[in-house]
Amino acid sequence: MRQHRLFKVEVTAEGRKKFNAIVRNISTHGLRARGEIPVGDNRVQPGQPLKIQKHGFDAVSGTVRWNSGQEFGVEFDQEIDVEQFSFGDRNTEGLLKPKDETVTVRRSLDPQIVVKRPGFSRRIKR
């Protein structure tokens, strides 16, 4: 099941500098993101391994499956449980595990205070 989300991550691609990306949707097997990377020959290429990290959490590894301009798709090396991925106040367990834990329980990403989307204006309440 695909979940539509907008959150910032740092991407480390093999043989390239780290760059920021905005995840647009995420599923059990992968994600779609738009990166702050140059287009053309410098963009991430299909088959290229990379790591995706949200600040304060461990990285998730995967492989680029497609690219189009600054957008790209990643297939995760291991499946994740999308049902636990939520930005709601009730969720305390979710996608990525904190750096200091060694268990496989995954924690959700922090909600963003302001979500900017074309045509929408909304603040998330804490």
Phi, psi and omega per residue, in radians:
M1 nan 2.275 -3.127
R2 -1.570 2.326 3.095
Q3 -1.957 2.229 3.096
H4 -1.482 2.114 -3.104
R5 -2.489 2.759 3.009
L6 -2.284 1.944 3.056
F7 -2.661 2.663 -3.052
K8 -1.565 2.416 3.080
V9 -2.371 2.882 3.035
E10 -1.900 2.285 -3.094
V11 -1.946 2.304 3.053
T12 -2.031 1.922 3.126
A13 -1.799 2.489 -3.120
E14 -0.997 2.214 3.089
G15 1.367 0.182 -3.124
R16 -2.343 2.827 3.062
K17 -1.242 2.734 3.044
K18 -1.124 2.585 3.067
F19 -2.545 2.761 3.118
N20 -1.540 2.634 3.091
A21 -2.543 2.731 3.048
I22 -1.920 2.087 3.088
V23 -1.332 2.253 -3.098
R24 -1.747 -0.633 3.011
N25 -2.665 2.775 -3.051
I26 -2.495 2.520 3.113
S27 -2.390 -3.107 3.129
T28 -1.009 -0.616 -3.017
H29 -1.774 -0.280 -3.078
G30 -3.125 -2.878 -3.112
L31 -2.622 2.886 3.032
R32 -2.087 2.318 -3.099
A33 -2.452 2.810 3.043
R34 -2.088 2.112 -3.043
G35 -1.791 2.649 3.048
E36 -1.517 1.136 -3.076
I37 -2.219 2.711 3.066
P38 -1.148 2.592 3.079
V39 -1.500 3.098 3.128
G40 1.514 -2.508 -3.064
D41 -1.190 -0.291 -3.104
N42 -1.507 -0.119 -3.113
R43 -1.313 2.861 3.110
V44 -1.149 2.539 -3.039
Q45 -1.954 2.568 3.065
P46 -0.947 2.395 -3.110
G47 1.604 -0.172 -3.102
Q48 -1.407 2.209 3.074
P49 -1.298 2.577 3.081
L50 -2.686 2.955 3.087
K51 -2.177 2.455 -3.127
I52 -2.070 2.266 -3.077
Q53 -2.380 2.300 2.977
K54 -1.629 2.371 -3.088
H55 -0.874 2.229 3.112
G56 1.554 0.012 -3.115
F57 -2.224 2.805 3.061
D58 -1.160 2.791 3.133
A59 -1.423 2.657 3.012
V60 -1.921 2.270 -3.116
S61 -1.713 2.666 -3.140
G62 -2.924 -3.021 -3.108
T63 -2.270 2.361 3.091
V64 -1.162 2.261 3.129
R65 -1.873 -0.446 3.115
W66 -2.761 2.822 3.016
N67 -2.582 2.662 3.108
S68 -2.688 1.779 -3.048
G69 1.138 -2.118 3.124
Q70 -1.671 -0.022 3.107
E71 -1.626 2.601 3.122
F72 -2.676 2.744 3.096
G73 -2.017 2.481 -3.106
V74 -2.192 2.341 2.992
E75 -1.737 2.191 -3.138
F76 -1.213 2.604 3.051
D77 -1.217 -0.558 3.075
Q78 -2.261 2.498 3.127
E79 -1.153 2.674 3.036
I80 -2.067 2.845 3.106
D81 -1.666 1.746 -3.075
V82 -1.189 -0.475 3.135
E83 -1.056 -0.498 3.138
Q84 -1.525 -0.060 -3.099
F85 -1.585 1.873 -3.104
S86 -2.628 2.608 3.074
F87 -1.730 0.132 -3.122
G88 -1.243 2.769 -3.140
D89 -1.118 -0.477 -3.080
R90 -1.308 -0.383 -3.049
N91 -1.441 2.176 3.056
T92 -2.108 -0.135 3.138
E93 -2.172 2.364 -3.105
G94 -2.901 -2.302 -2.874
L95 -1.236 -1.028 -2.983
L96 -1.957 2.423 3.141
K97 -1.432 2.569 3.087
P98 -1.106 2.692 -3.087
K99 -1.032 -0.606 -3.034
D100 -1.505 0.006 3.114
E101 -1.794 2.534 3.121
T102 -1.921 0.002 3.120
V103 -1.404 2.952 -3.105
T104 -1.592 0.004 3.074
V105 -1.145 2.330 -3.069
R106 -1.919 2.515 -3.098
R107 -1.867 2.671 -3.127
S108 -1.336 2.837 3.088
L109 -1.422 2.653 3.135
D110 -1.159 2.425 3.075
P111 -1.188 2.571 3.075
Q112 -1.485 2.510 -3.131
I113 -1.198 -0.786 -3.137
V114 -2.130 2.218 3.103
V115 -1.872 1.999 -3.115
K116 -1.719 2.064 3.069
R117 -2.415 2.442 -3.141
P118 -0.977 2.229 3.101
G119 1.496 -0.080 -3.115
F120 -2.180 2.550 3.050
S121 -2.433 1.955 -3.051
R122 -2.664 2.423 3.037
R123 -1.911 2.424 3.108
I124 -1.525 2.271 -3.140
K125 -1.440 2.523 3.078
R126 -1.790 nan nan
